[in-house]
Amino acid sequence: MNPDSIEQTTISVGLTASEVKSRLERFGSNELPIHRPRLLLVFLKKFWGPSAWMLEFILIISLFLRKYDDFLVVSVLLVVNASISFFLERRATNIIENLKTRLQIQVRVLRDAQWSVISASGLVPGDIIRIRSGDFVSADLMVVEGELEVDQSALTGESIDVHCKPQDRLISGSIVRRGEALAMVERTGSSTQYGKTATLIQNASPKLHIEQVVIKVVTWLFVVVVMMMALVISLALFRGTPLLETLPILLILMMSAIPISLPVMFTVCLSVGARDLAKHGVLVTHLSAVEDAASMEQLCIDKTGTVTLNQLHVVEVYPFGHFNEGDVILTGALASQQANQDPIDLAFIGAEKNLHLGVSDYEVISYHPFDAVSRSTTALVRIQGQDSHVMKGAVNNVMDACNLDEDEKARINLKVNQFGKMGYRVLAVARGPAHGTLIFMGLVALFDPPRPEAQQFIEEIKKLGVSLKMLTGDALVVARELSSRVGLGDILPLIEFKKLAQTAGNADPGTVMNCGGFAEVYPEDKYLVVKYLQSMGYITGMTGDGVNDAPALRQAEVGIAVSGSTDIARSAASIVLTEPGLSNIVYLITQGRAVYQRLLTWVMNKISRTILKAPYVAITYLLTGKFVISAFAMLILVLVTDSTKIALATDRVRSSQAPESWKINGYVFIAIILGLVMLLESLLLLWFGWNTLHLNSNDEGLNTFSFLCLLYFGAFSILSVRERLHFWSTWPGSILLVSFGFEVIAGTVLATFGLRGMGPLPAWQILGVFLYAMLACLFVNDWIKYWMMKRLRLGQTGSLS
């Protein structure tokens, strides 16, 4: 930026609206061009992976056998699958990009002599901004007033914080660790020193728990298919059948187990979940948090702005010594900064304005903001040529700075306890000469009322089987009063937790797990609490809003930055709330459990279908010596049924009333049993057709008959497996119903008119297979599933999500 532009900015006024407009036109917005990968390369990568390799191997075998129709259909299937996955992934990426625009960094800027909060993208060179602890530096700045400790490790590699004073430069991408200051914007966007600003939202896609489970299941299914292949080859060699003649059935068996819809299903399921959450003010920055929310068992919540409104008001003043209420309020207001928009500072400033105490008559020479060590704010002020030191902060810290005897301390603590029992937050105020001992002036009681929905939220969370723990720095009496109002339970002092944790290396689970939270918690203690809960084997969530909450937010599986959080808190969290309060966390949990149930349905459906198809093909070949279904027909079957499997990602499901577990052995066992039952039922139907309908002499009719049998059994089994109770307990989602109708109608049309190698069947035979599969899946098999679910105590509780 040209230095002349800086000189035009008045520190007390900032830029005018017209200046901002002209500089936006000249320098552009404070953003960087987004460099996206080449779409062609992204698309080509869809042809690399286990599912693609299987299809490509089938292509090679089809060419070797000169089955060009099979080659064509597999090629279409490969391209269609890659295209669907590509477009859905792009859609998911666009959703994340849209979320990023809603999570833009906010800055406090002075324009036309008025402080306001705007998006950092609107900054222009010459703007005057206020930065403080926890802020993310989103442009190159020059410090004008104040001092800061800045972390530049992400940019320079140096782990030691840098001290910045007036005239020092701040580079974009830095993090303010301590202090606050006025700064002037020098360069923005691509003109900054490093040419970029750090992105807060990382589109991270760590390995999902359910994905690992599914990969193990699919691997196991491939083992089953390989066993079927080995059995067929062994029998062929025993019979003296040429090995070349067995290749077609090996082709069919491989097609029966390809998890074609797996990557698309995951992409759709998670992107749909993220989209629905965004509509409810819950922005997902790490997709793994959606499924972690399904199994979250412990949720640590911050008090201020989370359980409470974070709208402090002065409700009572207790003057000490010869001071009056006005003296106490005035001193507290002098130790406050309006530019910070801090709730405590605003409470004192608002009280001073109501009383018209003349704070503007004082000149603030220097100001030292609140930090976690001193737990106070101080300022050096001047009036009529005399300098005074003013202080407000935690009662014990202020008392330590004053010369008080034990009787005076006891009297003050007695009043603090009285205020605490009423749920008030108490701060102390003191002042004195610039280079002398401070004089204790009195106490100020502040009240931050609970959110109207806090008690209902806590009840709903507990009903979902999640244990809540409030972590607050307030005194024990204050925390317990608030807890009694919202129904959290008993609150323990954190020192008691630490003592128990040091005993034999672990805290007593009965004491820690049954309490409603901890009081007198320092910011660094939140991280320790989260670590402890995780060490006990719990999936843990954490809410927070400040820079000191960032380690705990990063450590927790479900880190939740609440509305109004600092930039660092939002960057550390995997979930960001855009609306005040915690009510949307309930929706996060139920939506996470819904995603879990949809993925679980896919797993069960994949297992049962593979158990049906692969042994069906192998057993019938061993018994009859014929291919009862062609590779071409199996390909058509896979192509037709994939849309329904993908549609499971949008289905209406039941979310359980307890945290989910990724140990799904019981569900896998049920899926295997259902697959075996469907196999037996389909073999009985084929036996009937072989002997009664004379399919033994009609190879094309046999092919069509087997195609319809596998089609209808697979379609109706979805309607049964999707519901953990009886299939009629809930109505399927509209997209799933449409996909089911498409699968059945398309398959029936193909069977009616016939394709290559598939002879048309009479309508009554098609209807017979349809009714047989429907009755078997929706009644016999559904009752078997329901009985096993009940015996294993699976999926018996829940409500519609």
C-alpha positions in Angstrom: 0.0 0.0 0.0 1.1 3.5 -0.6 2.2 5.3 2.6 0.2 8.3 1.7 -3.0 6.2 2.1 -2.0 5.5 5.7 -1.5 9.1 6.6 -5.1 9.9 5.4 -6.5 7.6 8.2 -7.4 9.4 11.5 -6.9 7.0 14.4 -9.9 8.3 16.3 -12.3 8.2 13.3 -11.1 5.5 10.9 -12.0 5.5 7.3 -15.2 7.0 5.9 -17.7 5.0 3.9 -16.6 6.7 0.7 -12.9 5.9 1.4 -13.7 2.3 2.1 -15.6 2.0 -1.2 -12.8 3.6 -3.3 -10.2 1.4 -1.6 -12.2 -1.8 -2.2 -12.3 -0.9 -5.9 -8.6 -0.2 -5.9 -7.2 -3.0 -3.8 -10.1 -5.6 -4.0 -11.5 -7.6 -1.1 -9.3 -9.2 1.5 -9.5 -12.6 0.0 -7.3 -14.9 -2.0 -8.1 -16.7 -5.3 -9.2 -20.3 -4.6 -7.0 -22.8 -6.4 -9.1 -25.8 -7.1 -7.6 -29.1 -8.5 -8.1 -29.9 -12.2 -11.6 -31.4 -12.5 -10.3 -33.9 -15.2 -7.7 -35.3 -12.8 -10.3 -35.5 -10.0 -12.6 -37.5 -12.4 -9.8 -39.8 -13.6 -9.0 -40.7 -9.9 -12.5 -42.3 -9.7 -11.1 -45.1 -11.9 -8.5 -46.0 -9.2 -9.5 -48.0 -6.2 -10.8 -51.5 -5.1 -14.3 -51.2 -6.7 -12.8 -49.8 -9.9 -10.1 -52.4 -10.0 -12.7 -55.2 -9.8 -14.7 -53.8 -12.6 -11.6 -53.3 -14.7 -10.6 -56.9 -14.1 -14.0 -58.0 -15.2 -13.5 -55.9 -18.4 -10.3 -57.9 -19.1 -12.0 -61.2 -18.6 -15.0 -60.1 -20.8 -12.6 -59.3 -23.6 -10.8 -62.5 -23.2 -14.1 -64.4 -23.4 -15.2 -62.2 -26.3 -18.3 -61.2 -24.4 -18.5 -57.8 -25.9 -22.0 -57.0 -24.6 -20.7 -57.7 -21.1 -17.7 -55.5 -21.8 -20.0 -52.7 -23.0 -22.3 -52.9 -19.9 -19.4 -53.1 -17.5 -17.8 -50.1 -19.2 -21.0 -48.1 -18.9 -21.3 -49.2 -15.2 -17.7 -48.1 -14.5 -18.2 -44.7 -16.1 -21.6 -44.1 -14.5 -20.3 -45.0 -11.1 -17.3 -42.7 -11.5 -19.5 -39.9 -12.8 -22.0 -40.2 -9.9 -19.2 -40.3 -7.3 -17.5 -37.3 -9.0 -20.6 -35.1 -9.2 -21.7 -36.0 -5.6 -18.2 -35.3 -4.3 -18.3 -31.9 -6.1 -21.6 -31.2 -4.5 -20.3 -32.2 -1.0 -17.2 -29.9 -1.7 -19.6 -27.1 -2.6 -21.5 -27.6 0.6 -18.2 -27.2 2.6 -17.3 -24.1 0.5 -20.6 -22.6 1.4 -20.0 -23.4 5.0 -16.7 -21.6 4.8 -18.4 -18.4 3.7 -20.5 -18.6 6.8 -17.5 -19.0 9.0 -15.5 -16.0 7.8 -13.3 -14.3 10.3 -14.9 -11.4 12.1 -13.0 -8.2 13.0 -13.7 -5.1 15.0 -13.2 -2.1 12.8 -13.5 1.7 13.4 -15.2 3.5 10.6 -16.8 6.9 10.7 -15.9 7.1 14.4 -18.1 4.1 15.1 -16.9 0.6 16.1 -18.5 -2.3 14.4 -17.9 -6.0 13.6 -17.5 -7.0 10.0 -16.1 -9.9 7.9 -12.4 -9.8 7.5 -12.9 -10.0 3.7 -14.2 -6.4 3.9 -11.0 -4.9 5.3 -9.1 -2.4 3.2 -5.7 -0.8 3.6 -5.9 2.0 6.1 -8.6 0.5 8.2 -8.2 0.8 12.0 -9.0 -2.5 13.8 -9.0 -3.7 17.4 -7.2 -7.0 17.9 -6.9 -9.0 21.2 -6.1 -12.4 22.6 -7.5 -15.2 20.5 -7.8 -13.2 17.3 -6.6 -14.5 14.0 -4.6 -11.8 12.1 -6.2 -11.8 8.6 -4.2 -9.0 7.0 -0.7 -7.4 7.3 -1.0 -4.9 10.1 1.0 -2.2 11.9 0.4 -1.8 15.6 -0.7 1.7 16.5 -1.5 1.4 20.2 -1.0 -1.3 22.8 1.2 -4.4 23.1 0.7 -8.0 22.0 2.2 -11.5 22.3 1.8 -13.1 18.9 2.3 -16.7 17.7 3.8 -16.8 14.2 4.8 -20.4 14.3 2.4 -21.5 11.5 4.2 -19.1 9.2 7.8 -18.8 10.5 8.3 -22.1 12.3 9.4 -20.3 15.4 7.6 -21.7 18.5 8.4 -18.7 20.7 5.8 -15.9 20.8 6.8 -12.6 19.4 6.3 -9.4 21.4 4.8 -6.5 19.3 4.7 -2.9 20.3 3.6 0.3 18.4 5.1 0.6 14.9 5.8 -3.2 14.8 4.3 -5.2 11.9 2.0 -8.2 12.2 1.9 -10.6 9.3 -1.3 -12.3 8.2 -1.8 -15.8 9.5 -0.5 -14.9 13.0 -2.4 -15.7 16.2 -2.7 -13.2 19.1 -1.9 -15.1 22.3 -2.0 -12.2 24.8 -2.8 -8.5 25.0 -4.8 -6.2 22.8 -4.0 -3.3 20.5 -5.2 -0.9 17.9 -3.7 -1.7 14.5 -3.8 -0.3 11.0 -4.3 -2.5 8.0 -1.3 -2.2 5.5 -1.9 -4.9 3.0 -4.8 -7.2 2.2 -5.5 -10.3 0.1 -2.8 -11.5 -2.3 -0.7 -8.4 -1.5 0.1 -9.5 2.1 3.6 -10.5 2.9 3.0 -14.2 2.6 0.4 -13.8 -0.1 -2.3 -15.6 1.7 -4.4 -15.8 4.9 -4.7 -19.1 6.7 -7.9 -21.0 6.1 -9.8 -21.7 9.3 -11.8 -24.5 8.0 -9.9 -27.6 6.9 -11.9 -30.0 4.8 -10.3 -32.8 6.6 -11.6 -36.3 5.9 -10.0 -38.6 8.5 -10.8 -42.3 8.3 -14.3 -42.9 9.6 -15.1 -45.5 12.1 -17.9 -47.0 10.1 -15.7 -46.9 7.0 -13.2 -49.1 8.7 -16.0 -51.5 9.7 -17.4 -51.6 6.2 -14.0 -52.3 4.7 -13.5 -55.2 7.0 -17.0 -56.5 6.2 -16.5 -56.2 2.4 -13.1 -57.9 2.7 -14.8 -60.7 4.5 -17.4 -60.9 1.8 -14.7 -61.2 -0.9 -13.3 -64.1 1.1 -16.7 -65.8 0.9 -16.8 -65.2 -2.9 -13.3 -66.5 -3.3 -14.3 -69.6 -1.4 -17.2 -70.1 -3.8 -14.8 -69.7 -6.7 -12.4 -72.2 -5.3 -15.3 -74.7 -4.8 -16.5 -74.2 -8.3 -13.0 -74.7 -9.8 -12.4 -77.7 -7.7 -15.6 -79.4 -8.8 -14.9 -78.4 -12.4 -11.5 -80.1 -12.2 -13.1 -83.1 -10.6 -15.7 -83.4 -13.3 -13.1 -82.8 -16.0 -14.6 -79.6 -17.2 -12.1 -77.4 -19.0 -11.0 -74.5 -16.8 -11.8 -72.0 -19.5 -15.5 -73.0 -19.3 -15.6 -72.0 -15.6 -14.5 -68.4 -16.3 -18.0 -67.1 -16.9 -19.2 -68.3 -13.5 -16.1 -66.8 -11.9 -17.1 -63.5 -13.7 -20.6 -63.8 -12.3 -19.4 -64.4 -8.7 -17.1 -61.4 -8.8 -19.9 -59.2 -10.0 -22.1 -60.3 -7.1 -19.7 -58.9 -4.5 -18.5 -55.6 -6.0 -19.3 -52.8 -3.5 -20.0 -50.3 -6.3 -22.2 -48.1 -4.3 -19.9 -47.9 -1.3 -18.0 -44.6 -2.0 -21.1 -42.9 -3.4 -23.2 -44.0 -0.4 -20.6 -42.5 2.0 -20.3 -39.3 0.1 -24.1 -38.8 -0.2 -24.7 -39.9 3.4 -22.2 -37.5 5.0 -23.0 -34.6 2.6 -26.7 -34.9 3.2 -26.0 -34.9 7.0 -23.8 -31.8 6.7 -26.4 -30.0 4.6 -29.2 -30.8 7.0 -27.1 -29.7 10.0 -26.2 -26.4 8.3 -29.9 -25.6 8.0 -30.1 -25.9 11.7 -27.2 -23.6 12.4 -24.7 -26.4 12.9 -21.7 -26.1 10.5 -19.5 -29.2 10.1 -15.9 -28.5 9.4 -14.6 -32.1 9.8 -17.0 -34.7 8.5 -15.8 -37.3 11.0 -17.5 -35.3 13.7 -20.9 -36.3 12.4 -20.4 -39.9 13.1 -18.4 -39.2 16.3 -21.5 -37.3 17.5 -23.5 -40.5 17.1 -21.3 -42.3 19.7 -20.6 -39.3 22.0 -21.1 -40.3 25.6 -19.7 -37.3 27.6 -20.3 -33.6 26.7 -18.3 -30.9 28.5 -20.0 -27.5 28.2 -18.8 -24.1 29.0 -21.0 -21.9 31.2 -20.7 -18.4 29.9 -22.6 -17.8 26.7 -23.5 -21.5 26.6 -25.6 -22.3 29.6 -26.1 -18.6 30.2 -27.0 -15.6 28.0 -23.6 -14.0 28.3 -25.4 -10.7 28.9 -24.0 -9.5 32.3 -25.7 -6.8 34.2 -24.6 -5.1 37.4 -27.3 -6.1 40.0 -25.7 -5.0 43.3 -22.6 -3.1 44.6 -21.0 -3.6 47.9 -18.8 -0.6 48.7 -15.9 -1.2 51.1 -14.5 1.4 53.6 -15.4 5.0 52.8 -16.2 4.5 49.2 -19.7 4.6 47.7 -21.4 2.7 44.9 -20.6 5.4 42.3 -16.9 5.2 43.1 -16.8 1.5 42.6 -18.7 1.6 39.3 -16.6 4.4 38.0 -13.3 2.7 38.8 -14.6 -0.6 37.2 -15.6 1.3 34.1 -12.1 3.0 33.8 -10.6 -0.5 33.9 -12.8 -1.5 30.9 -12.6 -1.1 27.1 -15.7 -0.8 24.9 -13.8 -1.7 21.8 -13.4 -5.2 23.1 -17.1 -5.9 23.3 -16.4 -8.0 26.4 -19.6 -8.7 28.4 -17.9 -7.8 31.7 -16.5 -4.6 30.4 -19.8 -3.7 28.8 -21.7 -4.3 32.1 -19.5 -1.8 33.9 -19.6 0.7 31.0 -23.4 0.4 30.8 -23.8 0.9 34.6 -21.6 4.0 34.4 -23.6 5.5 31.6 -26.8 5.0 33.6 -25.4 6.8 36.6 -23.6 9.6 34.5 -20.4 9.4 36.6 -18.3 11.3 34.1 -15.9 8.7 33.0 -15.0 10.8 29.9 -13.3 13.3 32.2 -10.5 10.7 32.7 -7.7 10.1 30.3 -6.6 6.5 29.9 -2.9 6.4 29.5 -2.4 2.7 29.3 -4.6 -0.4 29.5 -3.7 -4.0 30.3 -6.4 -6.5 29.3 -7.5 -9.6 31.1 -5.4 -12.7 31.0 -5.7 -16.1 32.6 -2.7 -15.5 34.9 -3.6 -12.2 36.6 -7.3 -12.8 36.2 -7.8 -9.0 36.2 -7.7 -5.9 34.0 -5.8 -2.8 34.9 -5.4 0.7 33.6 -3.4 3.8 34.3 -5.6 6.9 34.2 -5.0 10.6 34.6 -7.4 13.3 36.0 -6.4 16.9 36.8 -2.7 16.0 36.3 -2.7 13.1 38.7 -2.1 9.5 37.6 -4.0 6.6 39.3 -3.8 2.9 38.9 -7.3 1.1 38.6 -8.0 -2.6 38.7 -11.0 -5.0 38.4 -10.9 -8.7 38.4 -11.3 -11.9 40.5 -11.8 -11.2 44.1 -8.8 -13.2 45.4 -6.4 -11.7 42.9 -7.6 -8.1 43.7 -7.4 -8.8 47.4 -3.8 -10.0 47.0 -2.9 -6.7 45.3 -4.3 -4.8 48.3 -3.0 -4.4 51.8 -5.8 -6.2 53.7 -5.8 -7.9 57.1 -7.4 -11.2 57.8 -10.6 -9.8 59.3 -11.1 -7.6 56.2 -10.6 -10.6 53.9 -13.0 -12.7 56.0 -15.7 -10.0 55.8 -15.2 -9.7 52.0 -15.4 -13.5 51.5 -18.5 -13.7 53.6 -20.2 -11.2 51.2 -18.8 -13.1 48.2 -20.5 -16.3 49.5 -23.8 -14.4 50.0 -23.7 -13.2 46.4 -22.7 -16.6 45.2 -25.6 -18.3 46.8 -27.8 -16.0 44.7 -26.1 -17.1 41.5 -24.2 -13.8 41.1 -20.7 -13.5 39.6 -18.6 -11.3 41.9 -15.7 -9.0 40.8 -13.6 -6.8 43.0 -12.5 -3.3 42.3 -9.4 -1.4 43.6 -7.5 1.8 42.8 -4.4 3.6 44.1 -1.5 5.8 43.2 0.4 5.0 40.0 3.4 3.7 42.1 1.8 2.6 45.3 -0.4 0.1 47.1 -3.9 -0.4 45.8 -6.9 0.3 48.0 -9.7 -2.2 48.0 -12.9 -0.3 47.0 -15.6 -2.9 46.9 -17.5 -5.8 45.2 -19.7 -5.7 42.2 -22.3 -8.5 41.7 -23.0 -9.4 38.1 -25.8 -11.6 36.9 -25.8 -13.6 33.7 -29.1 -15.4 33.7 -29.5 -18.9 32.3 -30.8 -19.3 28.8 -34.5 -19.9 28.7 -34.0 -23.2 26.8 -31.0 -24.3 29.0 -33.0 -26.6 31.3 -34.9 -28.2 28.5 -31.7 -28.7 26.5 -30.1 -30.4 29.5 -33.1 -32.7 29.9 -33.1 -33.7 26.2 -29.4 -34.4 26.2 -29.7 -36.6 29.2 -32.6 -38.5 27.6 -30.2 -39.2 24.7 -27.9 -41.0 27.1 -25.2 -38.3 27.0 -23.7 -37.2 30.4 -23.2 -33.4 30.7 -20.4 -31.7 32.6 -20.3 -27.9 33.0 -16.8 -26.5 33.3 -16.6 -23.0 34.7 -14.0 -20.7 36.3 -16.7 -19.4 38.7 -16.6 -20.0 42.4 -18.1 -23.2 43.6 -21.1 -21.5 45.2 -21.9 -19.6 42.0 -21.6 -22.8 39.9 -23.8 -24.8 42.2 -26.5 -22.2 42.2 -26.6 -22.1 38.5 -26.5 -25.9 38.3 -29.5 -26.1 40.6 -31.5 -23.8 38.3 -30.9 -25.8 35.1 -30.8 -29.3 36.6 -27.2 -30.3 35.9 -26.4 -32.0 39.2 -23.8 -31.7 41.8 -20.8 -29.5 41.0 -17.3 -30.3 42.3 -14.3 -28.0 42.8 -11.7 -29.0 40.3 -9.1 -29.4 43.0 -11.1 -32.4 44.2 -11.0 -33.9 40.8 -7.2 -33.5 40.6 -6.8 -35.1 44.0 -8.8 -38.1 43.0 -7.0 -38.3 39.7 -3.7 -38.5 41.4 -4.9 -41.3 43.7 -3.7 -44.6 42.1 -3.5 -42.7 38.8 -7.2 -42.4 38.2 -10.2 -40.5 39.7 -13.1 -42.4 41.1 -15.5 -43.0 38.2 -18.4 -42.9 40.6 -17.5 -39.5 41.8 -16.4 -37.9 38.5 -18.9 -39.6 36.2 -21.9 -38.8 38.3 -21.2 -35.1 39.0 -22.7 -32.3 36.9 -19.4 -30.5 36.3 -16.5 -28.7 37.9 -16.0 -25.2 39.3 -12.9 -23.0 39.7 -11.6 -24.4 36.4 -8.7 -22.7 34.7 -8.6 -22.8 30.9 -5.8 -25.4 30.8 -7.8 -27.6 33.1 -10.5 -28.2 30.4 -8.0 -30.1 28.3 -7.1 -32.3 31.3 -10.8 -33.1 31.9 -11.3 -34.1 28.3 -8.2 -36.2 28.3 -9.3 -38.0 31.5 -12.7 -38.8 30.1 -11.1 -40.2 26.9 -8.7 -42.3 29.0 -11.8 -43.8 30.6 -12.9 -44.9 27.2 -15.6 -42.3 26.5 -16.2 -40.5 23.2 -16.1 -36.9 24.4 -17.5 -33.6 23.2 -16.4 -30.2 24.3 -18.0 -26.7 23.8 -16.0 -23.5 24.0 -15.6 -20.0 22.6 -12.2 -18.6 23.7 -8.6 -19.0 22.7 -7.9 -21.0 25.9 -10.6 -23.5 25.0 -8.8 -24.4 21.7 -6.6 -27.2 23.1 -9.7 -29.0 24.6 -11.7 -28.4 21.5 -9.0 -29.9 19.4 -8.5 -32.9 21.7 -12.2 -33.8 21.9 -13.7 -36.1 19.2 -16.5 -33.6 18.9 -15.2 -30.1 19.4 -18.0 -27.6 19.3 -17.3 -23.8 18.9 -20.4 -22.0 20.1 -21.8 -18.8 18.5 -19.6 -15.8 18.8 -16.4 -17.9 19.3 -12.9 -16.5 18.7 -11.2 -17.4 15.4 -8.9 -19.8 17.2 -11.7 -21.7 18.8 -13.5 -22.1 15.5 -10.3 -23.3 13.8 -9.8 -25.9 16.5 -13.3 -27.2 16.5 -14.9 -29.7 14.2 -18.4 -28.3 14.7 -19.3 -24.6 14.7 -22.7 -23.3 16.0 -23.9 -20.2 14.2 -26.8 -19.6 16.6 -26.7 -18.8 20.3 -27.4 -21.6 22.8 -27.0 -25.3 22.8 -30.3 -26.5 21.5 -28.9 -27.4 18.1 -26.5 -29.9 19.7 -29.5 -32.1 20.2 -30.1 -32.1 16.5 -26.4 -32.8 15.9 -26.6 -35.9 18.0 -29.8 -37.2 16.5 -28.5 -36.4 13.0 -25.2 -38.2 13.7 -27.1 -41.2 14.9 -29.3 -41.1 11.8 -26.2 -41.1 9.6 -24.9 -44.1 11.6 -28.2 -46.0 11.1 -28.2 -45.3 7.3 -24.6 -46.6 7.0 -25.5 -49.6 9.2 -28.4 -50.4 6.9 -26.1 -50.3 3.9 -23.7 -52.8 5.7 -26.5 -55.2 6.6 -28.0 -55.0 3.1 -24.7 -55.6 1.5 -23.9 -58.6 3.6 -27.3 -60.2 3.2 -27.4 -59.6 -0.6 -23.9 -61.1 -1.1 -24.8 -64.1 1.0 -27.8 -64.5 -1.2 -26.2 -64.0 -4.6 -22.8 -65.6 -4.5 -23.8 -69.0 -3.0 -27.0 -69.0 -5.1 -24.9 -68.9 -8.3 -22.3 -71.4 -7.0 -24.7 -73.9 -5.5 -27.0 -74.0 -8.6 -24.0 -74.5 -10.8 -22.8 -77.4 -8.6 -26.2 -79.0 -8.6 -27.3 -78.4 -12.2 -24.1 -77.9 -14.1 -25.7 -74.8 -15.6 -25.3 -71.1 -15.3 -28.7 -70.1 -13.9 -27.9 -66.5 -14.5 -25.6 -65.0 -17.0 -22.8 -62.4 -16.4 -24.8 -60.0 -18.5 -27.9 -60.4 -16.3 -25.9 -60.0 -13.2 -24.5 -56.8 -14.5 -28.0 -55.5 -15.3 -29.0 -56.5 -11.7 -26.1 -54.6 -10.2 -26.8 -51.5 -12.3 -30.5 -51.5 -11.5 -30.1 -52.1 -7.8 -27.4 -49.5 -7.1 -29.7 -46.5 -7.2 -31.7 -48.0 -4.3 -28.7 -48.7 -2.2 -27.5 -45.1 -2.7 -31.0 -43.8 -1.8 -30.5 -45.3 1.7 -28.4 -42.2 2.4 -31.6 -40.1 2.4 -33.9 -42.5 4.2 -36.0 -41.7 7.2 -34.5 -43.7 10.1 -34.8 -44.2 13.8 -32.1 -42.6 15.9 -31.5 -44.5 19.2 -31.9 -43.0 22.6 -28.4 -44.1 23.6 -24.9 -43.5 22.1 -24.1 -45.7 19.2 -21.3 -48.3 19.3 -19.1 -49.3 16.3 -19.2 -52.9 17.5 -21.8 -54.2 15.2 -21.2 -57.9 15.5 -24.9 -58.5 16.4 -26.1 -56.7 13.3 -23.6 -58.6 11.1 -24.9 -61.9 12.5 -28.5 -60.9 11.8 -27.5 -59.9 8.2 -25.8 -63.3 7.6 -28.8 -65.2 8.9 -31.2 -63.1 6.7 -28.9 -63.8 3.7 -28.9 -67.5 4.4 -32.7 -67.5 4.8 -33.2 -65.7 1.5 -30.8 -68.1 -0.1 -32.8 -71.1 1.0 -36.1 -69.4 0.0 -34.7 -68.6 -3.5 -33.4 -72.1 -4.0 -36.8 -73.5 -3.1 -38.4 -71.2 -5.6 -35.9 -72.2 -8.3 -36.5 -75.9 -7.5 -40.2 -75.3 -8.1 -39.6 -73.5 -11.3 -37.1 -76.2 -12.4 -39.5 -79.0 -11.9 -43.0 -77.4 -12.4 -42.3 -74.7 -14.9 -39.8 -76.8 -16.9 -37.1 -74.3 -16.7 -34.6 -77.1 -16.9 -35.2 -77.1 -20.7 -35.5 -73.3 -21.1 -32.0 -71.7 -20.5 -33.2 -68.2 -21.4 -36.2 -68.5 -19.2 -34.1 -69.9 -16.4 -31.8 -66.9 -16.7 -34.8 -64.5 -16.5 -36.3 -66.4 -13.6 -33.1 -66.2 -11.5 -32.7 -62.6 -12.4 -36.2 -61.8 -11.1 -35.7 -63.9 -8.0 -32.5 -62.0 -7.0 -34.0 -58.7 -8.0 -37.2 -59.0 -6.0 -35.6 -60.5 -2.9 -33.0 -57.8 -2.9 -35.5 -55.0 -3.3 -37.9 -56.2 -0.6 -35.1 -57.0 1.8 -34.2 -53.3 1.8 -37.7 -52.4 3.0 -37.2 -54.9 5.9 -33.6 -54.3 6.8 -34.0 -50.5 6.9 -36.3 -50.8 10.0 -35.0 -52.3 13.2 -38.5 -53.1 14.3 -41.2 -54.4 11.9 -41.0 -53.0 8.4 -44.3 -51.2 8.8 -43.1 -49.3 11.9 -41.9 -46.3 9.8 -42.6 -45.1 6.2 -39.5 -45.1 4.0 -38.2 -41.8 2.7 -39.6 -40.5 -0.6 -36.3 -40.9 -2.5 -36.0 -44.4 -1.3 -39.5 -45.2 -2.4 -39.0 -43.8 -5.8 -35.7 -45.7 -6.2 -37.4 -48.9 -5.0 -40.2 -48.4 -7.6 -37.6 -47.7 -10.3 -35.7 -50.9 -9.4 -38.8 -53.1 -9.5 -40.4 -51.6 -12.6 -37.2 -51.5 -14.6 -36.3 -55.1 -13.7 -39.8 -56.2 -14.5 -39.8 -54.5 -17.9 -36.5 -56.1 -18.8 -37.9 -59.5 -17.8 -41.1 -59.0 -19.7 -39.5 -57.9 -23.0 -36.3 -59.9 -22.5 -32.7 -59.0 -23.3 -29.8 -60.9 -24.7 -29.7 -64.3 -23.1 -32.9 -63.5 -21.1 -36.1 -64.9 -22.5 -39.5 -63.3 -21.7 -41.6 -65.0 -19.1 -45.4 -65.1 -18.8 -46.9 -62.3 -16.7 -48.4 -64.8 -14.2 -44.9 -66.3 -13.5 -43.4 -62.8 -13.0 -46.2 -61.9 -10.6 -45.7 -65.2 -8.8 -42.0 -64.5 -8.2 -42.9 -61.0 -7.1 -45.5 -62.1 -4.6 -43.3 -64.9 -3.3 -40.3 -62.6 -2.7 -42.6 -60.0 -1.1 -44.2 -62.4 1.3 -40.9 -64.0 2.2 -39.1 -60.8 2.9 -41.8 -58.6 4.5 -43.4 -61.3 6.6 -41.3 -64.4 7.2 -37.9 -62.8 7.1 -39.1 -59.6 8.8 -40.4 -61.6 11.7 -37.1 -63.5 11.9 -35.2 -60.2 11.9 -37.5 -58.7 14.6 -37.2 -61.8 16.8 -33.4 -61.7 16.5 -33.2 -58.0 17.1 -35.3 -58.5 20.3 -33.2 -61.4 21.5 -30.0 -59.4 21.0 -31.6 -56.2 22.3 -30.7 -54.2 19.2 -32.6 -51.2 17.8 -35.5 -51.5 20.2 -35.4 -47.8 21.3 -35.5 -44.7 19.2 -37.5 -41.9 17.7 -37.8 -40.7 14.2 -35.1 -38.3 13.1 
